[in-house]
Amino acid sequence: NFPLDLAAVEIPSVNG
């Protein structure tokens, strides 16, 4: 769950 979607390993929570 990273602020920027790199590869979407799990779930893009914030996504930027």
PyMOL CGO cylinders between C-alpha atoms (Angstrom):
from pymol import cmd
from pymol.cgo import CYLINDER

trace = [
    CYLINDER, 0.00, 0.00, 0.00, 2.28, 2.74, -1.27, 0.3, 1, 1, 1, 1, 1, 1,
    CYLINDER, 2.28, 2.74, -1.27, 1.29, 6.36, -1.98, 0.3, 1, 1, 1, 1, 1, 1,
    CYLINDER, 1.29, 6.36, -1.98, 2.33, 5.88, -5.61, 0.3, 1, 1, 1, 1, 1, 1,
    CYLINDER, 2.33, 5.88, -5.61, 1.33, 2.82, -7.59, 0.3, 1, 1, 1, 1, 1, 1,
    CYLINDER, 1.33, 2.82, -7.59, 4.55, 1.12, -8.66, 0.3, 1, 1, 1, 1, 1, 1,
    CYLINDER, 4.55, 1.12, -8.66, 3.33, -2.31, -9.72, 0.3, 1, 1, 1, 1, 1, 1,
    CYLINDER, 3.33, -2.31, -9.72, 0.27, -2.80, -7.48, 0.3, 1, 1, 1, 1, 1, 1,
    CYLINDER, 0.27, -2.80, -7.48, 1.57, -5.84, -5.62, 0.3, 1, 1, 1, 1, 1, 1,
    CYLINDER, 1.57, -5.84, -5.62, -1.28, -5.75, -3.13, 0.3, 1, 1, 1, 1, 1, 1,
    CYLINDER, -1.28, -5.75, -3.13, -3.91, -2.99, -3.36, 0.3, 1, 1, 1, 1, 1, 1,
    CYLINDER, -3.91, -2.99, -3.36, -3.21, 0.64, -4.38, 0.3, 1, 1, 1, 1, 1, 1,
    CYLINDER, -3.21, 0.64, -4.38, -4.70, 2.34, -1.31, 0.3, 1, 1, 1, 1, 1, 1,
    CYLINDER, -4.70, 2.34, -1.31, -3.77, 5.98, -1.85, 0.3, 1, 1, 1, 1, 1, 1,
    CYLINDER, -3.77, 5.98, -1.85, -2.29, 5.61, -5.32, 0.3, 1, 1, 1, 1, 1, 1,
    CYLINDER, -2.29, 5.61, -5.32, -0.68, 9.01, -5.73, 0.3, 1, 1, 1, 1, 1, 1,
]
cmd.load_cgo(trace, "trace")
